[in-house]
Amino acid sequence: MDEIGRGPVETRQSSGGVTTVVALVVSLALFIGGMFLFGVAFEFPDFGALIFSSGLVAVCLGVFIPLQVLRHVDGA
């Protein structure tokens, strides 16, 4: 017999335990590395635009991985 309020407990198990951790570490490294490239870009005026653009791509990838890729891996 089921009591009121004591139904089956639903648990969400993530299917990508190690994959999720590795992806989050990589995305954090990309994000911090992109911020570092933003600062370094002003020290090299000849290649400043290229370095700044690389930092922008790195930050975008660092945000994209947890928001889009991991959502599909975890099945959310």
N, C-alpha and C positions, 0 to 999 in steps of 0.2 A: 504494500500500500504506500502510496505517495502522500506525504504530508504537504500541506500548503507551503509553498516557498522552498521546497526541497526537491527540485526537479533534477534531471541529469545535469551534471556540470560539464560545460563545454570548455575544452582547452584548445588553445591554438598552438600547434607545434610548428616551429619553423623548419623548413626542409633544408636550409642552407647554413648550418651552424658555423662551420669553418669558413665557408665561402663568404658569409656575411661579415665576419670579423676581418678577413683579409681585404675585402672590398672597402670596408670602412677605414682601415688603416691606409690603404692606397689613396682613397679620396681625401683623407685628412692631409696626407703628404702632398698631394696635388694642390690643395687649397693653400697650405702654408707656403709651399714652394712658389706658387703664383704670387702670393703677397710679397715674398722675397724678391721675385723678379720685377715687381712694380718698383721697388726701391732701387734696385740695381740699375734699372733702365736709365736713370738720370745721371749715372756716373759715366756712361759711355754714349756720348752724343752722336757718334756715327751710327751706332746700331741701336739707339734708344727706342725707336719705333718698333723694331723687330723684337727686341727683348720685352718691351711692354705688351706687345700683342701676344707673345708667347705666354706671358703671365696671365693675360686675360683668358686665353684658351685653357690654361691650367686651372684657374679658378672656376671657370664654367664647367669643366669636366669634374672638378672636385665637388661641385654642387649637384651636377647631373647624375652622378653615380648613385648617391643615396636616395635621391628623389624619384628616379625613374627605373634604373636597372634593378636595384634591390627590392623595389616594390614588386617587380615581376618574379624575382627569385623566391621571395617569401610568400608569394601568392596572395598578397593583400589586395 
